[in-house]
Every structure is written in structure tokens, then in C-alpha cells.
Amino acid sequence: MRVAVIGAGAVGGAIAAMLARAGHDVEVTARGANLDSIRSGGIRLSGAWGEHTARVLANELLTRGAELVIVATKARDAAAAIADNATVLRGVPVVVIQNGLEGMTAARIASPRSDIVGGLATFATSYLIPGEITVTTAGPTYLGVETGYSDIPARHAAKILNRVMPTSVVANFAGAQWTKLVINQVNALPAITGISVQEVIADRSLRRVMTASMQENVRIGLASRIHFEKLQGLSHRGLRIFAAVPAWVAQLLPLLMSRRIGTTPNPGSTLQSIRRGQPTEIDYLNGAVVTAARTIGWEAPVNAALVALVHEVESSGKFFTAAQVIARVQP
């Protein structure tokens, strides 16, 4: 079938390559050096899902209709990318694979005539060279819809995607988004320090900061009456306990997450954006926790400090040492 992928970066490129490998007719959107590389040499996939070079149609904007559209841009770019391709998206299921909490709402505004499906990717990729994507950690993709909407488009999309990569539908998608926010807490500190997720977690002082940001995330979610969905071994009951225990016990969670990631150095998506000289989506990760806290009259000082530090790295190009991070963040 014809499938379109808007945003052939780390996540979108991997999905496009897997779909093309299965025989689907895939068109992707990309820009600059990535577009040139895909046009000349295809999408070169390696890592946990095997090696494959996917020859796909690639343009800055979609040039033809599709039976399924996947939006995998950074969260900050999604609404504009959808609006730019809106004429092609009408009447077509659109799967928005985004971090943060607002992806489906923004997509529905940008393309009101489409069936909007939310998506969460838990596989990890490294994308540092145009056209080359390495899957460093395999993991499933979860689809869902906003409360009150039919899940038929989500089940249709999951059926297609599950033939090429593990994909399922979750009823409690809002809870899944919040659990993914906890998982995404591994991104900020690598972006601030310039080292891998594994190296951050191995550093006792940085691990303490990461643990504090995760606990703050969970406590704000619970105060917002969120029921966390089970993802990657995290559950509502387990996260409730995690939020309540002392930090020295809670640090076991990032240690377990590091073990799951494996030994291949994982820079995290936020550090990858910085290395490519692109704006990060930190405002949709730790920043989403800060916004949610303010909605209920709370503050999120640890997450707010991490957001500020990432933006400083973006503007200065200089990373912080662990000691400098501790001086700025008081877990």
C-alpha cells in the first residue's frame, strides 16, 4: 500500500525503511542534506532490526496521496508540517508519533478532516549522519486516540505497522503519554553534558538529578489524576511507589533503564539534535512537566532547571560538567 512518512529523521526514517523493506510504496519528506542523501543513496538502516537500504520517494512536501500517513517530525515542527501537507492528508488516517502531551490536539487543528491517531515509539535510534539510522534499542510502538474518539483508525494503522515492527493499541493513551514522559527524562542530562545516557546514569551525582526529575514528573502526573499506562516495565502501581520512596531507593529505576538500553552508547534524541545544530524539543519533554505543574498550581523546579540548561547549551554550544549541573539543580 502507499504510505507517507512526514519527517524521515531518527524515528520516521526507521519506520519508513521498515515499511519499504516489507514491500510498501513509501514516500517521505525531508530537508537539506538528509533529503539529498535519501534521494541519492536511500535510507540506510542498521542495528537491532537488521541492515537494509530502503529506496523511497523523497521530497520536501508530499507529492501524492497515500492510504496511511505517519508524522514523525520533532514536536515543535509537527503542526506546520501537517498544515503544509494538509491537502494530501484529507480523509486519510494520520498517525502522529510525538513526544510530549499535545501532539494529537495540534494535529487535529492543523488537519481537521483527518482521523488523528497518537503514536509513541519506545525503540531508540541514533541518527547523526544524513540518511543513516541505527536502531540501538528495539522496542514497540503504541497507538491510541483521544478520549471520545473511535479507535478504529488506530487499530487499522496498528494492523499495518505490526507486520513490520511491534505495534499495538492502548486504550489509556493519555496515561501512556505520561509514562513515556518519565522514560524521556533520560534525554535532558545527556544534552546538557554531552555524554551518553549510560554515562549520565553511571555518574552518581547526575543519576541523583535524573531520579529527582523522574520523581517530580510522576508526582505531578498523580496530582493531575493521571493513571499511568504500563510501558517498558513501568506501571501505575510501580510509579506510585517510585514517587514515594527515598531518592536513594528510587535511583534503581534509572539504573534498570540503563541496563535495558544496553551497552551501545545512546546519546538520546535531545543531544542528537544539538549535535546536528538543530533546536531541541526539550519544551515538549521536561517542559511538558513544567506546564502540567503550573496547570494544577504546582511548580516543577528540577524539570524547569533542566529545560533552562538545555536552552543554554543550544545557544552557547558549550556543555556543562557534572559539578556545574549540581550547582544549578538542587534535587
N, C-alpha and C positions, 0 to 999 in steps of 0.2 A: 504494500500500500504506500501511498505518498504521505510522507511525514516531513514536517518542517521543524527545525530547531533554531529558535532565535537566541543567538549568543553561543557561539561554538568555542567557549573557553574551557575551563577545567572540568566542570560538570557537564555542560551542554555538548562539548566536543566528545567526551567519553560516551555519552548516551547516543549521539549521532553515529559514532563509529560502531557501536554495538548493533544499532538498528540496521546500518548499512551491511554489516557482516552477515546479518540474518536475511538479507535479500530485499529489504525495504528500499524504496526510491526516496532518498533523503536530500533535502535542500537545507543549507544552513546559512545564517547570517554571521558576518564577522567584519572586522575593520583592519585597516593598516597592514602591518607585517603579517598578522595572523591570517588575514584574508589572502594575501599574496601567497603565503606558504601553503594553505589548504588548496588553492587553485593549482599550484604547481606540483605539489607532492602528496596531496591528500591529508587526512588526519591520521597521524602515526600513533597508535595506541600500544602501550606495553604495560607490564605489571601483572597484578593479581588476576585480571581477566584475559590474559594471554596477549599475544602480539598480532596486530592486524593493521594494515594500511587501508583506510576507507576512502574511496574515491566518491566524493559527493559534489553536488552542485553548490556553489558558494557565491554569495553576493552580499552587498551591504544591506539590501532590503529583499524580502521575499518577492519572487517574480511570478509565482504561480500558486494556484490553490492547493490545499492539502486536506487530508482526511483527519489528521491529528496534528496539533501544533504544541510544541514544548517551548516554554520560555525559560531560559536558564542564564539570563544576564545577572549581574550584580543587582541587589535590591534597589539601589538608588537609580538604576537605569531602566528598570522594568516598565514603568508606566509610559515613558517616552518611546521605548522600543515597541511596545504593543500599539500605541497610538500611531506610530509611523507605518505599521503593517496592518492597520485596522480593516482596510477594505478586503484583505485576503482572509481575515480571521472570522468574518461574519458567518454565524451558523455552524462554526467548527468548534469541537471541544478544545479548550486551551488549558494545558497543564502548566501551572506556574511553579517552578521549583525554586524556592527562595528561602533565604534565612529570614529571621525576624517574625513579626506578627501581622503585618499589614499587606502582605503580597496579594491576597485574593481581593481585598477591598479595592486596592489601587488598580488591579487588572479589570475588575468589573466596571469601574468608572471609565477606564481607557477603551474598553471593548464591550459595551453594554449588550450587544447582540450575540455574544458568545457564551457557551456553557463554561464557567470557570471552575477549574479543579486545582486544589492546592497540592504541592508536592514537597517532600522532604527527602533529600539524599543523605544517607549515612555512610556512603563509601567516601574514601579520601583519595584525592588526586594531587599530583604535582604537575604544574603547568608553568614552566619557566622559559621555554623556548617556543616560538610560534609554530603551531601545527603539531607539537609533540606533547602527548599527555601520558603520564604514568599513573596507573591505579595503585596507590601504595597500601590501601587497606580496603578489602572488599566489604560490602555492606548493602542491605536492602534499601529500596526506595518506598516511601509510604505516600499514599494519595488520600485525599479526603475533600469534603466540601464544607461550606459554612452552614451553620445551623439553619434549618428551614428549607434548604435546597435539596433536590433529588440527587442521590449518589449514583444514578445510572451512568452519567458521563465518566465519573471516577472509575466505576467498575469496568466500563468499556476500555478506558485508557490503560488500566492495570492489566487487563487481559492481553493487550498488545505488548506492553512493556515486559510483562512477566515471562514472555517467551524468550527474551534476550538478556534479562537481568532480574534478580529477585525483586518483586514489586507486589505490594498488597494494599488494600483499602482499610483505613481505620475510621471508625465512626466518630471517635472523640478527637477530631483533628486539631481543635484548639489546644487540647491537652498535649497532643503530640508536638505542636509548635513550641510549647513551653518546655517540654523535655529536651527538645533539640536546642533550645537556648542554653540549657545547662551544659549540654555537650559542646556547644560552640564557645563556652567560656575558655576553652584551650587556645583560642586564637589570639587574644589580645596581647598576652605577655611575650610570645614569640615575635610579634610585630614591634613591640617596644624594645626588646633586647637584641633582636636579630639572630636568635638561636632557635633550634628546633623545639617542637612541643616536648619531645622526650628529654631534651637537655633542661628545659624550664622545669619540668616536673622533678627531675633528678636533683635540682638545686633546692635545698631545704627552705631557704627564705622565700624564693619565688613560688614554691609549692604552697607555702602558707598564704601568700596573696591570692593565688588561684583558688584555693579552698575557700577563702573568705568571700571571694566574688561569687562562687557557686552557691554557698550557703545563703548569701544575700539574695541571689536570684530565686532560690527555692522559697525562701520566706516571703518574698513579695508575691510570688505566684500563689502560695497558700492563702495569703491575706486577700488576694484578688479572687478567691474562691475557685481557683483552677484545680481540676483533677488531672494530675499528670498522667499521660498515657505511657504505657510500657514501651520503651525503645532501648535497644542495645543493653539490656540487662537492668536498666533503670525503671523503677516502678513508683507509683504514688506512695505506697507504704514505705518503701525504702528511702525515698527522698524526704518524706516527713521525718523519718528517724535521722537521716543525714543532716537536716536543718537544725535538729535539736541537740545533737551530741557536741562535745567539746571539739575545737579545731584539731587537736592532736589526733583524735579518732577520725574525724571527717576527712583528713588528708588521705586516708586509704582509698577514697574514691578516685582522685586524680592518679594515684599510683596504679590502680586497677585499669584505668583508661589508658595509661601509658603502655601497660602490658598488652592491652588489646591492639593498640596501634602497631606494635611490633618494633623491629629494630631499624627498619629503613627510616632515615631521618625525615620527619614530617614537618615542613615549615608552617603549615596552617595557611588557610586561604588569605588571611589578612596580611601576613608577611609576604606572601607571593605577590599581592597587589602592590605593596611598597617596592619590592624588588623590580617590578615591571614599570615603576614610575606612575602608577595609576592610583586614583583616590580609593580608599578602602570603604567597606560597608560597616565600619565599626558602629556607626549611629544606629544600624539596624540589628546589631548584636548586643553588646553591652549597653548601647544607647537605648535599646528597646526596654531593658530592665529599668533604666533611669526614668523613662517616660511612664512606664506602668506604675512605678512607685509614686510618682507625682500625681497620677490619676486617683490614687487612694489616699493621698495626703501624707505619704511617706517620703523618705529620702533614700537614695542608694549611693552612699559616699564612695564605696570601694569601686563599684562599676563606673561611677562618674569620673573618678580619678583615672581609671584605665582608659576611658574614652579620651580624656584630655591628653594623656601621654601619647596615645596613638596619633592624635592630630598633631602633636608637636613633632613626632618623628616624620610624619607626612610633610610638614612644612620645612623642617630643618635638614632632613636626610641623615640625621645622627641618631644612633641607638643609645639607649641608657644601660648602665651597668646594673647588676642586681642591687648593689648598695644604693644607687640613685633611685631605683624604683621603691625600695623600702622607705627611703627618706620622704617620698612623695605620697605613698599609700600606707595608711595605717590600718592593717587588718585587725 
